[in-house]
Structures are given as C-alpha cells and as structure tokens.
Amino acid sequence: MKRLLAAFILIFSGTAHAAPQRIVSLDYCADQFVLGLADRTQIAALSVDAERPFSYLGAEARGLPQVRADAEAVLALKPDLVVRAWGGDPQLMRFLQRLKIETHEI
C-alpha cells in the first residue's frame, strides 16, 4: 500500500487515519492525486473524466470504475474516503460528512 496517501490525508486533515480502502474521486483533478498516491486496489471509483485526453494520468485510469458526482452513485460504492478538487456539488461533501464518510477537498 502506498504510504503517501496516508501521509497526504494526515497533512491535509491534521489527524491520523487508517489507510482508506474504498476511495472515490469526484473530478479529474482529484483523480490525479488518487491515481498517484493510492494503490489501484484502494480505488472504488474515479470521476467520469478520468480517462479523458485532458486527464494527465488518463492511461493509468483505464480499467478502473468511474462514477458520477452525485449522492446516490457515490453512496452505492460504500466509500471510506471521497476526494474532490472542484467536481460535484459542495453540498454533496457536507452530506457525506454528515454520514461520517471521510472527505477531502484538494
């Protein structure tokens, strides 16, 4: 398991957490962090733009599930971490937090 993801979470959240096992990324900017820092086995889904030409790590995203940035689709994946840079409604992140799902905005 890549320890960089745990360090990333620690740095940006200010608290220590167990390494997430079901990560969902909501936009292609967040996809780059998740693809670069997490093991493929930790990724539950990337954004629908993960393989688009403008996605720097689009080739690495091939074969991984993709998800729309809406509550129903995200919750169905049972994530333990949801990462967002700009994609998805900010209210979605607050909703996930209320459900005690770890979220990080880059």
PyMOL commands that set and color helices and strands:
alter all, ss='L'
color gray80, all
select helices_A, chain A and resi 3-13+28-37+40-42+58-61+71-76+90-98
alter helices_A, ss='H'
color red, helices_A
select strands_A, chain A and resi 23-25+43-47+66-67+81-84+102-105
alter strands_A, ss='S'
color yellow, strands_A
deselect
rebuild
show_as cartoon
